[in-house]
Amino acid sequence: MTSQVLREARKYEEAAEKTIAREDRPAFHLSARAGWMNDPNGFSYYDGKYHLFYQYHPYDCQWGPMHWGHAVSDDLLRWEYLPAALAPDELYDRDGCFSGSALTLPDGRHLLMYTGVVKEQQLNGTALTNQIQCLAAGDGTDYNKYEKNPVITAKDLPEGSSVHDFRDPKMWQKEDGTYRCVVGNCTLDGDGQILLFGSEDGFSWSFRKVLISNNDRFGRMWECPDFFRLGEKWVLLTSPQDMLPQGFEYHNGNGTLCLIGEFDEETEVFREQHDQSIDYGIDFYAAQTLLAPDGRRIMVGWMQNWDTCDFRSQKIAWFGQMSIPRELSLENGRLYQRPLRELETLRWGKVVYEDLSFTGKISLDGVKGRMADIELVIRPEEGKELYQKFAVRFAQNDRFRTSLSFHPRDSILKIDRKFSGSRRAIIHQRRSLVNSKDGCLKLRIILDRLSAEIFVNDGEQVLSAIVYTEQAADGISFYAEGNVHMDVVKYDLVTDA
Ligand code: FRU
């Protein structure tokens, strides 16, 4: 049964979408159908299509009572909107359907698990939220909330855990057919932890253990966990709030964390071996993965940062987009991310420059655009002194530019979108320590109208950033202090060729 609240949201979004021109959105990144989008939810392959839901407030470009928006795709690049899947229309989720995940049941239904939020007004005028886990099952378009909701509540929590910060369940099915889910939580004093729950049938859930405790290392409350096998290891992705920077890691406040380690499926003990940021740019949060039918582990994140949402002085009809889906692998103990290989099917109009040697500022015939895939290999001029600086500037005209600059001596790659149209004094730069031997560096830059994602050294690091620049600013130029040797391969990315 579709509730009145959901029917209204569906009617509203259908009309609102029509007021947004296709050119005013990213071409191959999923953006909010109307209004506000945050975290990816229910990222899954179901009934022959990829499904991506998202935290959604259709009525406004500000965060508000959370619905689940919904889109499907054959290739994870060309998205078709479906009607909103969930609305806050029950007593137990009346203040929001927060983040969650999806899987396919043996009877063929698509099962969603999400966090139901209820606010309790306090005597001092503030509100406390209580968070519980709920289910909805459906056919890929319409979902029925489970009559026995909620399925995981405060009484399932181990002693000393917060009932106010208990959210974002990520479920998976084990090889033996039973289910597990990880949920973000914190202790009573706010220190992040990930709880593991188990189920025989996907509907009746019980607490198993605290899978991982922060112990005051990486930020505070841990949101949006995901936990999966990758090759020989297991990976925990989570988005801790209020992180302190450590060297060049964790600069984003509410940031991202990847823990790599060993997991014994019998004892359910996780042994951490390595930690790193997931993304080293400005805008990336709340990553979620799926296992594709061909075995690839594919991740998307919300391409925003809670601290930089405040650029909205301009009149806009939608806010929030996802990152490009990224294929994950582990190499030398690190998480590697490569742009989804299907992106190559959008490539058009190849332009190649090999062994270009230059100093000062240059632009190259055929190298421009705001929907582009650009591969750069940079190295020093043989026999010459190491160059001091390399930069590539894009989304550029007389007024605007976003730049990526590299200083080989300290191996720092910097993204700077100060001149990208933002009228707010929010963070516009991020420095990242990258691996470079003798000034050699490999970059792949994916541009899609309003964003740039920079894949460094074949996915060893990624820097993502939103750029607000008007589309007329489509120049690309290169700059070198000292002598730089460069190979360039550039394609336009076209979704409707
Ligand atoms: C993370 C988050 C989640 C929550 C959702 C609410 O960005 O705070 O923890 O479920 O957003 O929209």
Boltz pocket constraint, residues with backbone or C-beta under 6 A from the ligand:
constraints:
  - pocket:
      binder: B
      contacts: [[A, 38], [A, 39], [A, 55], [A, 66], [A, 98], [A, 99], [A, 115], [A, 167], [A, 168], [A, 223], [A, 224], [A, 285], [A, 286]]
      max_distance: 6.0
